[in-house]
C-alpha cells in the first residue's frame, strides 16, 4: 500500500501530461465545489482516437494524480472505449482505498474527460 501512496504523491508533485495543447479539438473544465479541486482537459482527436491529451488543474493529491494517470492511460485509445470508462477504472488506476468523501476528488478527471467528449 505504501508504494502506491508514494506514487500518488509523486504524480501530485510531478504530474504526467500537465500543460496546454495547441489547437485542441475538444476541451472541458470542471470543479468540485466541496473541496476546491479544479481540472481542465484538452484533447486532440483524430480518426476517433485520442491523439494527444493534456490537463491543468489545482487541488488535492488524489484529484491531480487521477488526472495524471488517466491522461497517460488513454492516449491513442478509441473514443468509444474512453466513453465507457467508469469509476472502477479510475479506482484501479489509483491502487489506494478512496473514502466516500474523496471519491469526487478521484473521479473529477473522468467527469471532466467525459464532458470534453460529449460532442465527439
Secondary structure in CASP SS format (residue, H / E / C, confidence):
PFRMAT SS
TARGET T0000
AUTHOR 0000-0000-0000
METHOD secondary structure of the structure
MODEL  1
X C 1.00
X H 1.00
X H 1.00
X H 1.00
X H 1.00
X H 1.00
X H 1.00
X H 1.00
X H 1.00
X H 1.00
X H 1.00
X H 1.00
X H 1.00
X C 1.00
X C 1.00
X C 1.00
X C 1.00
X E 1.00
X C 1.00
X C 1.00
X C 1.00
X C 1.00
X C 1.00
X C 1.00
X C 1.00
X E 1.00
X E 1.00
X E 1.00
X E 1.00
X E 1.00
X E 1.00
X E 1.00
X C 1.00
X C 1.00
X C 1.00
X C 1.00
X E 1.00
X E 1.00
X E 1.00
X E 1.00
X E 1.00
X E 1.00
X E 1.00
X E 1.00
X E 1.00
X E 1.00
X C 1.00
X C 1.00
X E 1.00
X E 1.00
X E 1.00
X E 1.00
X E 1.00
X E 1.00
X E 1.00
X E 1.00
X E 1.00
X E 1.00
X C 1.00
X C 1.00
X H 1.00
X H 1.00
X H 1.00
X H 1.00
X H 1.00
X H 1.00
X H 1.00
X H 1.00
X H 1.00
X H 1.00
X H 1.00
X H 1.00
X H 1.00
X C 1.00
X C 1.00
X C 1.00
X C 1.00
X E 1.00
X H 1.00
X H 1.00
X H 1.00
X H 1.00
X H 1.00
X C 1.00
X C 1.00
X C 1.00
X H 1.00
X H 1.00
X H 1.00
X H 1.00
X H 1.00
X H 1.00
X H 1.00
X H 1.00
X C 1.00
X C 1.00
X C 1.00
X C 1.00
X C 1.00
X H 1.00
X H 1.00
X H 1.00
X H 1.00
X H 1.00
X H 1.00
X H 1.00
X H 1.00
X H 1.00
X H 1.00
X H 1.00
X H 1.00
X H 1.00
X H 1.00
X H 1.00
X H 1.00
X H 1.00
X C 1.00
X C 1.00
X C 1.00
X C 1.00
END
